[in-house]
Amino acid sequence: MSNGKTQINRRTALKGLGAGTLAASGVLPGSLGFAQAQSSAPIKIGFQKHATGIGAAYGRWYDATTTAAVARINDMGGINGRPVEIVTEDDGTDPKRGAEVLEKFATQHNCDVAFGTLFSHVVIGSAPRAGELKLPYFVVSEGHHVASGMLNRYTLQPGITDVKSQVKSMAPFVGDNLGKKVTMIYPDFAFGHDHRDFFSEAIEAQGGEVVAKIAIPPTETSFTRYFPNIPRETEVVYHVMVGPGVLTFVKELGEFFGPSRPEIFGFIDSLEAVSINSPGLEFLEGTYFWEGNPRHAQANQTEFDKAYREAVGVDEMGASTADAKDVSTYAHMFGCWETLNIIKAGMESADYQGPGDRAKLIEAVEAMTDMPESMDHPQGPKRFNGKTHQTFGVQYISKVENGKLVVQHTASIEDGMYEDEVDYTTQSF
Amino acid sequence: MEFGPHLMLAALEGAVTAAILALTAMGLSIVFGVMRVVNVAHGEFYMLGAVLAWWVATVLGTHPAIGFVAALIIAPALVGGIAMVADRLVLKRVAYDADRTIVATIGMLYIIQQTTLMTFGPDARPVEPPFNTRLALPWFEWGENGFAMFWPWGLSTTSYKLFVIAAAAVVLVALWLVITRTKAGLLMRATQQDSETAQAFGVPVGRVYSLVFGLGAGLAALGAVLVVPIQQAHYLMGHDPLLLSFIVVIIGGLGSLPGTVIAALLIGMSDGIISVFFSPTLAKIIATLLVALVLVFRPQGLMGRAQT
């Protein structure tokens, strides 16, 4: 029975007091282990996650890898004795929302740095805001926009290679083993345009020729309509597709060709989070894929890859240990693991204490060069270019044999190098 | 690809689009014809059909054909049921007022979309077709011995896509038979013609409205169940069908069912053919331009009755 007035009785008052005391004393789980730190306030890393929108499949796995990487860092004592806290915000795989999210990280959540964006159009839409907010922005994107000079000194990509170096490493293998007349199928936005422009350049340098360039909107759901534009004289179909429709894309590609298909070289992006053995994908047997990181554990698997899979929760087929049908975005998510370890190394090298040291942090990362294969870098060795803010690494070419991706060739770091197009270190903060 | 085979492929792709579009737009058209309200959440009922089809197929987990047939029956029925509940809870309360219904159905759109996002998730998930063989299609050319058949590279369709076209035709015929030959159809047509007089004659107009709203949503869901083995179930997939359904219903004439079918064929085929020869964006531009022209020169649509 209510009499219209709020009743504060003894019980509620005591409950409130108790809760208040607990909160005020700051007894948070985990904080007790960091008592020796100069400041036990956590280092806050803003994770710009594609939780919804066309990048959602990647967002989920980026989140899982980030959580595992941070757990490992905190188990090892955190950064400069301070625990790492991840603040996650959904950018909806939307450029405008991405810029708003960075604003939230800088002003509302007081994050030290931001990290984690994948889709190129979102990176391009968000990075200028990071520059304005003077917020270090570590992207895990593969786009060439960082190294092209389009962005700013606050944006770095130290944990994952970019498309220009990927396709440069692939072109010799494609030209020598598969064919010289290539039809390219790619998504019609920045990432796809990088593939179109740089692979054309690279295959022409090998004496090859791109006979057709087919651009598909990333939100497309029906793909058969594009395939009649593949010229009859095509020797190799080069495909890279992103978005929720990728399984339909690969399936319809197979349906279109039937038994008389040309050689096919795809980027595993077309099948990230999709099982190679899905119904309708049988035609992929004998085709080739670029893999950022081999999804299926290879015969020469390193101890680092083994421990990394265990930490993140994927099995030797690259699927979740909790659900074998839940395939991960294995070729990309390692970028989150490695980038977080680089942030840690950079903060320790710069003796980072707080947001006032952001410029020092960037300079410390710019000074990094060779990063050997290790538990911090399980995908392989890296070489970071401090001037272009872009890292270079090894690339893997796999062939589908009996339903498994088997690495045929590993391109070296040098295979993917190209001339510097910018020197961010000459720019002021 | 040479022009002839290219056109054939474009026509087949257009036919699949037209088939699904006819079912989906028919749902919207029936709702508008009988209830005189615009259902902005129509695309979300379509999406729900696809999502529920995935759920049924996954829960059953048996041979894809059984899962698919079960989904074909269960998903539209469930979506129709949800729509009927929405009608009782929401649309009745706003007394089917035109503006309020638009706002209310926009609200329903967001609720359905976000609930699906929170439960089903943001990933696209596939449903296996009950059967799917690639069918190479022949083309003709003049040889030394007169007409000869040959099999051009890439000219093909799948048995499932042909099934979709046939199934949509069957459903439309069945719908026409129900509307013209059964008592339920008679009640619907009476309510459409003049709901007040129909009520005076003892037609339970409120119940007819609920059933019609459910039927409209069920038709959209049926279209989605048919298309989901070709595409995948995704929480944002209702957006395009909503736009196209509106275009079809306006061009065909609000309230005219034959007009809807003709317009669906027109838009579906032209979308398919223009998409294959030029680009999908151009196809959408042309479809929208057609709507603008219709609204200017023949506002009642192809077969709608002129309003005085």
Interface residues (C-beta under 8 A of the other chain):
Chain A: A51 T52 G53 A56 A57 G59 R60 P217 E220 T221 S222 T224 R225 F227 P228 N229 I230 R232 P244 G245 L247 T248 E255 F256 F257 G258 S260 A273 S278 P279 G280
Chain B: M1 P5 H6 L9 A10 E13 T17 P64 L117 G121 P122 D123 A124 P126 E128 N132 R134 A136 W153 G154 S156 T158 I230 Q231 Q232 H234 L236 M237 D240 G272 S275 V276 P280 T281
